[in-house]
Amino acid sequence: MRIIVQLAAICLATLVSSCSHSYAGYMTGQRQRGSGIHSQSPIPVAAGRIYRNTSALAPTRPLAIPRTPAPKPNCGAVCVIDPRTGNVLYGHNLHERRQVASTQKIITALCACDAGHLNSPMTIQQSDKTSVSPIRSKLRVGESYPRGAIMHAMLTASCNDLAQALARDSAGSVDLFVKRMNARARRMGMRNSLFANPSGLPAPQYSTAYDMALAACYAYMNPYIRDCINDQQIILTRPNGQQVTFNNTNKLLPKYSWVQGMKTGYTNAAKRCLISCGAINGRAVIVVVLGCEKRRIWDESEKYLRWALNV
């Protein structure tokens, strides 16, 4: 297993370079940080944001193996992984196939980056709003936004209609996009995963804690995605000038400065799922928690983040 993980880690740099051209068109945007405005942001000009600097959170050295035993799990499956090296620090039911709900939107984001043209406009269609309950955005049919802004909003607020729209626009159809999701999963070494839609809504699909950890490593090492998942809130401006706010569904994000977002998820079949990441002193960690009860999901993820980072 370690060989597979190490091979996956070697490919992370390739991912970063291959996706960098995709968001180059956003570099004329602006960041909001307190009262200051910073240029050279990959965030599209159509989106305002509550901004946290991610440059200090990028990993620069391997994560040390904790001296204390890992906490006891209170969930279906766990994977704690170093995104810089691909080393697994702890696992519980690592390869057990499970529904992973909206955490698979990470794969959707990666495939959208693969398609490129994140600064190109895309239009919300009626078909994007069909069969994607319960979480839909307030964006209206006929409105156009940059593809990257739609991906940003999807990762922030986990809107199922935006995942559907992104898939349709990126690949020409949702079915073709799903094929891309599964092809990319295979390239990343996700050997126990099968995806049937871009949103994570209940379907004949599955993944594992380990496989989702691999995907999360690739997402984390993509600077644009890492920037998106770290936002507490973004605001898209409608064509008529009105604004739509998207709040991050990750409750750990505003709680600690060293916590970055990643992706939440919930369905009745999957229970509560959370992929979270954190970094401190040049070390980073990703924690995948699947099949958890609602009241435990935040504490469950936090305890493994703290254990791995020795916070």
VORONU-13341 format. One record per residue (C-alpha): residue in one letter; x, y, z. Coordinates in pm, 1 decimal. Example, Ala and Ser with C-alpha at 12.3 -4.5 7.8 and 13.67 -1.06 7.14 Angstrom:
<rec "A", <1230.0, -450.0, 780.0>>
<rec "S", <1367.0, -106.0, 714.0>>
//
This chain:
<rec "M", <0.0, 0.0, 0.0>>
<rec "R", <286.8, 238.5, 86.3>>
<rec "I", <431.2, 197.0, -263.5>>
<rec "I", <98.2, 298.0, -415.6>>
<rec "V", <75.8, 599.5, -187.5>>
<rec "Q", <429.2, 709.2, -266.8>>
<rec "L", <363.4, 681.5, -639.8>>
<rec "A", <52.0, 892.5, -593.9>>
<rec "A", <253.9, 1151.0, -404.3>>
<rec "I", <507.5, 1173.2, -686.7>>
<rec "C", <226.6, 1263.6, -927.6>>
<rec "L", <103.5, 1558.2, -717.6>>
<rec "A", <351.0, 1802.6, -869.4>>
<rec "T", <230.1, 1702.7, -1215.3>>
<rec "L", <-125.1, 1787.6, -1114.9>>
<rec "V", <-27.8, 2134.3, -997.8>>
<rec "S", <156.0, 2221.8, -1316.6>>
<rec "S", <-114.9, 2078.4, -1542.7>>
<rec "C", <-388.2, 2281.2, -1375.9>>
<rec "S", <-200.5, 2607.6, -1341.6>>
<rec "H", <-293.4, 2724.9, -1690.8>>
<rec "S", <-660.7, 2669.0, -1618.0>>
<rec "Y", <-696.7, 2950.8, -1370.4>>
<rec "A", <-442.5, 3189.3, -1517.8>>
<rec "G", <-728.0, 3400.7, -1651.4>>
<rec "Y", <-832.2, 3485.6, -1296.8>>
<rec "M", <-507.2, 3652.8, -1206.5>>
<rec "T", <-655.0, 3997.8, -1265.6>>
<rec "G", <-906.9, 3942.6, -984.1>>
<rec "Q", <-889.3, 4087.6, -636.2>>
<rec "R", <-880.7, 3949.1, -282.6>>
<rec "Q", <-1049.9, 4097.4, 17.6>>
<rec "R", <-864.8, 4070.8, 346.3>>
<rec "G", <-992.3, 4306.6, 610.8>>
<rec "S", <-983.3, 4652.3, 455.1>>
<rec "G", <-691.3, 4573.0, 222.9>>
<rec "I", <-715.5, 4474.3, -142.4>>
<rec "H", <-455.4, 4239.7, -287.8>>
<rec "S", <-402.7, 4184.0, -660.3>>
<rec "Q", <-281.4, 3866.7, -830.1>>
<rec "S", <-559.9, 3643.2, -697.9>>
<rec "P", <-693.7, 3337.4, -878.9>>
<rec "I", <-1044.0, 3423.1, -756.4>>
<rec "P", <-1262.7, 3552.9, -1041.8>>
<rec "V", <-1362.0, 3916.4, -1044.9>>
<rec "A", <-1727.2, 3812.0, -1014.8>>
<rec "A", <-1666.0, 3679.2, -664.2>>
<rec "G", <-1603.4, 3867.1, -342.9>>
<rec "R", <-1479.1, 3664.7, -48.3>>
<rec "I", <-1391.7, 3646.3, 318.9>>
<rec "Y", <-1024.2, 3572.0, 267.0>>
<rec "R", <-768.0, 3383.3, 473.5>>
<rec "N", <-408.2, 3368.7, 355.2>>
<rec "T", <-322.7, 3012.8, 250.3>>
<rec "S", <41.3, 3063.5, 154.2>>
<rec "A", <159.9, 3005.2, 511.1>>
<rec "L", <-41.0, 2683.6, 525.1>>
<rec "A", <119.3, 2514.4, 224.7>>
<rec "P", <331.6, 2215.5, 333.4>>
<rec "T", <708.1, 2257.0, 314.2>>
<rec "R", <826.4, 1953.5, 511.6>>
<rec "P", <700.2, 1604.1, 595.3>>
<rec "L", <465.2, 1541.5, 884.1>>
<rec "A", <632.9, 1375.4, 1181.6>>
<rec "I", <489.6, 1047.3, 1307.5>>
<rec "P", <306.0, 1129.2, 1632.8>>
<rec "R", <462.1, 994.8, 1951.5>>
<rec "T", <124.6, 920.1, 2108.2>>
<rec "P", <-118.3, 650.0, 1990.4>>
<rec "A", <-397.5, 758.2, 1757.7>>
<rec "P", <-731.2, 841.3, 1921.3>>
<rec "K", <-1000.1, 574.6, 1921.2>>
<rec "P", <-1239.9, 617.4, 1627.4>>
<rec "N", <-1609.7, 685.6, 1676.4>>
<rec "C", <-1710.8, 660.2, 1312.0>>
<rec "G", <-1726.2, 417.2, 1023.1>>
<rec "A", <-1385.9, 485.1, 868.8>>
<rec "V", <-1083.7, 713.0, 910.3>>
<rec "C", <-772.0, 796.0, 712.4>>
<rec "V", <-504.1, 1039.2, 831.9>>
<rec "I", <-254.0, 1119.7, 557.3>>
<rec "D", <34.8, 1356.4, 487.6>>
<rec "P", <-51.8, 1535.5, 159.6>>
<rec "R", <311.9, 1619.0, 90.3>>
<rec "T", <445.1, 1261.7, 107.6>>
<rec "G", <134.6, 1045.8, 79.9>>
<rec "N", <224.2, 861.0, 401.9>>
<rec "V", <-73.4, 723.5, 595.5>>
<rec "L", <-34.4, 796.3, 968.0>>
<rec "Y", <-350.5, 617.6, 1080.4>>
<rec "G", <-633.5, 421.5, 928.3>>
<rec "H", <-957.2, 261.1, 1043.4>>
<rec "N", <-1154.6, 55.2, 790.0>>
<rec "L", <-934.7, 216.4, 526.0>>
<rec "H", <-1056.0, 9.9, 231.7>>
<rec "E", <-1418.8, -46.6, 331.1>>
<rec "R", <-1646.8, 61.4, 46.6>>
<rec "R", <-1899.5, 322.8, 153.4>>
<rec "Q", <-2113.8, 606.2, 21.3>>
<rec "V", <-1916.0, 927.5, 68.4>>
<rec "A", <-2185.2, 1187.0, -10.6>>
<rec "S", <-2071.4, 1536.2, -111.6>>
<rec "T", <-1706.5, 1474.5, -28.5>>
<rec "Q", <-1682.2, 1338.3, -383.3>>
<rec "K", <-1730.8, 1693.8, -509.6>>
<rec "I", <-1352.5, 1705.1, -466.9>>
<rec "I", <-1331.5, 1474.5, -770.1>>
<rec "T", <-1576.3, 1702.9, -950.1>>
<rec "A", <-1348.8, 2001.3, -883.3>>
<rec "L", <-1039.0, 1815.4, -1002.4>>
<rec "C", <-1211.9, 1715.2, -1325.4>>
<rec "A", <-1328.5, 2073.5, -1377.8>>
<rec "C", <-965.9, 2184.9, -1345.0>>
<rec "D", <-866.6, 1918.2, -1595.2>>
<rec "A", <-1116.3, 2065.1, -1842.7>>
<rec "G", <-957.3, 2406.9, -1798.9>>
<rec "H", <-1104.0, 2740.0, -1913.5>>
<rec "L", <-1205.4, 2834.2, -1560.9>>
<rec "N", <-1242.1, 3195.6, -1668.5>>
<rec "S", <-1489.9, 3106.5, -1944.8>>
<rec "P", <-1855.4, 3194.8, -1880.7>>
<rec "M", <-2112.8, 2922.2, -1829.7>>
<rec "T", <-2489.6, 2954.5, -1806.9>>
<rec "I", <-2715.9, 2789.9, -1549.7>>
<rec "Q", <-2977.3, 2571.5, -1721.5>>
<rec "Q", <-3307.5, 2427.0, -1605.5>>
<rec "S", <-3169.2, 2073.9, -1624.8>>
<rec "D", <-2910.0, 2168.4, -1362.0>>
<rec "K", <-3188.8, 2221.1, -1109.2>>
<rec "T", <-3352.7, 1880.2, -1168.2>>
<rec "S", <-3320.5, 1590.4, -921.3>>
<rec "V", <-3056.2, 1757.5, -706.5>>
<rec "S", <-3249.5, 1819.5, -383.6>>
<rec "P", <-3208.0, 1910.6, -106.2>>
<rec "I", <-2923.4, 2160.5, -148.5>>
<rec "R", <-2964.4, 2399.1, -439.1>>
<rec "S", <-2806.4, 2737.8, -490.1>>
<rec "K", <-2998.8, 3061.8, -539.0>>
<rec "L", <-2842.4, 3113.6, -880.2>>
<rec "R", <-3111.5, 3144.3, -1144.1>>
<rec "V", <-3165.2, 2968.3, -1475.2>>
<rec "G", <-3021.6, 3182.1, -1754.5>>
<rec "E", <-2757.9, 3353.8, -1540.4>>
<rec "S", <-2396.1, 3326.8, -1651.7>>
<rec "Y", <-2084.7, 3312.3, -1433.6>>
<rec "P", <-1721.2, 3209.6, -1483.7>>
<rec "R", <-1677.0, 2835.6, -1459.2>>
<rec "G", <-1423.3, 2882.7, -1180.3>>
<rec "A", <-1671.1, 3090.1, -978.8>>
<rec "I", <-1926.0, 2808.4, -1002.8>>
<rec "M", <-1664.9, 2558.8, -884.1>>
<rec "H", <-1568.3, 2789.6, -598.5>>
<rec "A", <-1930.1, 2823.1, -485.8>>
<rec "M", <-1982.4, 2445.6, -514.6>>
<rec "L", <-1684.6, 2371.3, -290.8>>
<rec "T", <-1787.0, 2639.4, -40.2>>
<rec "A", <-2158.4, 2572.0, 3.6>>
<rec "S", <-2186.9, 2218.8, -143.0>>
<rec "C", <-2469.0, 2309.4, -382.5>>
<rec "N", <-2575.2, 2005.0, -583.2>>
<rec "D", <-2712.2, 2203.9, -876.4>>
<rec "L", <-2374.5, 2372.3, -921.4>>
<rec "A", <-2201.4, 2033.3, -933.0>>
<rec "Q", <-2451.4, 1928.5, -1199.2>>
<rec "A", <-2400.8, 2249.6, -1394.9>>
<rec "L", <-2023.0, 2225.0, -1375.7>>
<rec "A", <-2031.2, 1866.2, -1498.7>>
<rec "R", <-2260.9, 1943.3, -1790.0>>
<rec "D", <-2065.3, 2249.0, -1897.0>>
<rec "S", <-1720.7, 2090.4, -1859.0>>
<rec "A", <-1788.4, 1766.6, -2046.8>>
<rec "G", <-2095.5, 1834.9, -2259.0>>
<rec "S", <-2314.2, 1607.4, -2047.5>>
<rec "V", <-2330.1, 1475.8, -1693.6>>
<rec "D", <-2283.4, 1117.4, -1816.3>>
<rec "L", <-1960.4, 1204.4, -1997.4>>
<rec "F", <-1837.7, 1394.3, -1693.1>>
<rec "V", <-1898.0, 1092.2, -1468.9>>
<rec "K", <-1680.0, 887.5, -1703.7>>
<rec "R", <-1408.4, 1146.6, -1655.3>>
<rec "M", <-1451.1, 1123.2, -1278.2>>
<rec "N", <-1396.7, 749.0, -1283.1>>
<rec "A", <-1103.4, 775.0, -1525.5>>
<rec "R", <-936.7, 1032.5, -1301.7>>
<rec "A", <-1001.6, 819.6, -995.3>>
<rec "R", <-817.7, 532.7, -1162.1>>
<rec "R", <-525.1, 759.6, -1251.6>>
<rec "M", <-500.0, 869.9, -888.5>>
<rec "G", <-482.9, 510.6, -766.8>>
<rec "M", <-838.3, 499.0, -626.2>>
<rec "R", <-887.8, 126.7, -675.0>>
<rec "N", <-1203.1, 90.3, -465.7>>
<rec "S", <-1412.4, 374.0, -601.9>>
<rec "L", <-1699.0, 408.8, -848.9>>
<rec "F", <-1883.6, 734.9, -907.7>>
<rec "A", <-2227.0, 776.5, -1065.0>>
<rec "N", <-2287.0, 1151.0, -1032.0>>
<rec "P", <-2091.9, 1471.5, -963.9>>
<rec "S", <-2284.1, 1569.3, -650.1>>
<rec "G", <-2260.7, 1269.2, -416.8>>
<rec "L", <-2636.7, 1224.3, -392.1>>
<rec "P", <-2747.7, 861.1, -332.6>>
<rec "A", <-2671.8, 637.4, -631.1>>
<rec "P", <-2497.6, 305.4, -706.2>>
<rec "Q", <-2156.8, 448.5, -618.2>>
<rec "Y", <-1894.8, 412.3, -348.6>>
<rec "S", <-1545.4, 495.6, -233.4>>
<rec "T", <-1325.8, 438.4, 72.4>>
<rec "A", <-1150.6, 649.0, 334.2>>
<rec "Y", <-814.0, 572.4, 173.8>>
<rec "D", <-929.5, 646.6, -180.6>>
<rec "M", <-1085.2, 977.0, -76.7>>
<rec "A", <-764.3, 1062.7, 107.6>>
<rec "L", <-571.5, 1013.8, -217.1>>
<rec "A", <-812.9, 1243.7, -400.8>>
<rec "A", <-786.5, 1497.6, -120.3>>
<rec "C", <-405.6, 1497.5, -152.6>>
<rec "Y", <-432.1, 1585.3, -520.7>>
<rec "A", <-690.8, 1855.1, -445.2>>
<rec "Y", <-481.8, 1998.5, -163.1>>
<rec "M", <-171.4, 2026.6, -378.5>>
<rec "N", <-369.8, 2219.3, -640.2>>
<rec "P", <-317.4, 2583.9, -535.1>>
<rec "Y", <-647.3, 2704.0, -681.2>>
<rec "I", <-856.8, 2439.2, -507.0>>
<rec "R", <-666.0, 2492.5, -181.9>>
<rec "D", <-748.8, 2861.4, -207.8>>
<rec "C", <-1118.6, 2789.1, -266.9>>
<rec "I", <-1166.5, 2544.6, 20.3>>
<rec "N", <-1010.2, 2786.6, 265.5>>
<rec "D", <-1272.8, 3057.5, 215.7>>
<rec "Q", <-1535.2, 3102.0, 485.3>>
<rec "Q", <-1765.8, 3283.6, 246.5>>
<rec "I", <-1781.8, 3402.9, -111.8>>
<rec "I", <-2024.1, 3637.3, -285.5>>
<rec "L", <-2119.1, 3610.0, -651.3>>
<rec "T", <-2260.1, 3911.6, -829.8>>
<rec "R", <-2563.4, 3848.9, -1047.7>>
<rec "P", <-2580.4, 3999.5, -1396.8>>
<rec "N", <-2829.1, 4255.7, -1257.0>>
<rec "G", <-2585.7, 4362.7, -984.4>>
<rec "Q", <-2749.2, 4180.0, -693.5>>
<rec "Q", <-2530.6, 3956.7, -479.8>>
<rec "V", <-2562.9, 3592.0, -372.5>>
<rec "T", <-2375.3, 3475.7, -62.4>>
<rec "F", <-2231.6, 3124.8, -18.3>>
<rec "N", <-2121.6, 3026.7, 333.7>>
<rec "N", <-1876.9, 2743.0, 394.1>>
<rec "T", <-2036.5, 2429.9, 540.3>>
<rec "N", <-1719.6, 2338.8, 734.5>>
<rec "K", <-1767.8, 2452.3, 1095.9>>
<rec "L", <-1402.0, 2392.3, 1184.4>>
<rec "L", <-1280.8, 2648.8, 932.2>>
<rec "P", <-1366.6, 2967.6, 1126.4>>
<rec "K", <-1281.6, 2805.9, 1457.9>>
<rec "Y", <-904.7, 2765.3, 1417.9>>
<rec "S", <-654.4, 2961.6, 1210.3>>
<rec "W", <-454.4, 2644.4, 1133.6>>
<rec "V", <-757.6, 2456.6, 996.0>>
<rec "Q", <-827.2, 2471.0, 625.3>>
<rec "G", <-1147.9, 2349.7, 469.2>>
<rec "M", <-1188.1, 2063.5, 228.6>>
<rec "K", <-1534.9, 1912.8, 194.5>>
<rec "T", <-1835.3, 1816.3, 402.0>>
<rec "G", <-2092.2, 1553.4, 308.7>>
<rec "Y", <-2416.9, 1400.7, 428.8>>
<rec "T", <-2682.5, 1158.0, 310.2>>
<rec "N", <-2882.8, 904.3, 507.0>>
<rec "A", <-2677.4, 623.1, 353.9>>
<rec "A", <-2338.4, 788.4, 404.4>>
<rec "K", <-2414.6, 955.6, 739.7>>
<rec "R", <-2190.4, 1252.7, 821.4>>
<rec "C", <-1865.9, 1271.7, 626.0>>
<rec "L", <-1586.4, 1526.6, 644.7>>
<rec "I", <-1255.5, 1564.7, 470.0>>
<rec "S", <-1059.1, 1828.1, 657.8>>
<rec "C", <-707.4, 1960.9, 635.4>>
<rec "G", <-481.3, 2166.1, 853.5>>
<rec "A", <-128.7, 2299.2, 853.7>>
<rec "I", <113.3, 2450.3, 1101.2>>
<rec "N", <487.8, 2519.1, 1098.3>>
<rec "G", <523.7, 2392.8, 742.3>>
<rec "R", <355.3, 2058.1, 814.8>>
<rec "A", <15.1, 1962.2, 675.9>>
<rec "V", <-233.4, 1681.0, 729.9>>
<rec "I", <-556.7, 1559.0, 572.4>>
<rec "V", <-814.9, 1372.4, 776.9>>
<rec "V", <-1096.6, 1172.6, 616.8>>
<rec "V", <-1384.9, 1079.2, 845.8>>
<rec "L", <-1673.2, 875.0, 698.7>>
<rec "G", <-1993.5, 735.1, 844.7>>
<rec "C", <-2014.2, 950.4, 1155.4>>
<rec "E", <-2304.9, 1065.2, 1368.8>>
<rec "K", <-2404.6, 1430.4, 1337.6>>
<rec "R", <-2310.0, 1533.5, 1689.9>>
<rec "R", <-1962.7, 1377.0, 1662.1>>
<rec "I", <-1838.5, 1469.0, 1316.5>>
<rec "W", <-1661.4, 1796.0, 1406.2>>
<rec "D", <-1497.5, 1662.1, 1721.5>>
<rec "E", <-1397.9, 1344.0, 1540.4>>
<rec "S", <-1214.8, 1532.4, 1268.8>>
<rec "E", <-1061.3, 1783.2, 1507.7>>
<rec "K", <-910.2, 1520.5, 1734.7>>
<rec "Y", <-722.5, 1356.5, 1446.4>>
<rec "L", <-607.4, 1692.6, 1311.9>>
<rec "R", <-470.8, 1781.1, 1656.4>>
<rec "W", <-312.8, 1438.9, 1701.1>>
<rec "A", <-131.4, 1452.3, 1367.8>>
<rec "L", <-16.3, 1814.7, 1399.6>>
<rec "N", <57.0, 1793.0, 1773.4>>
<rec "V", <-154.1, 2103.0, 1836.6>>
//
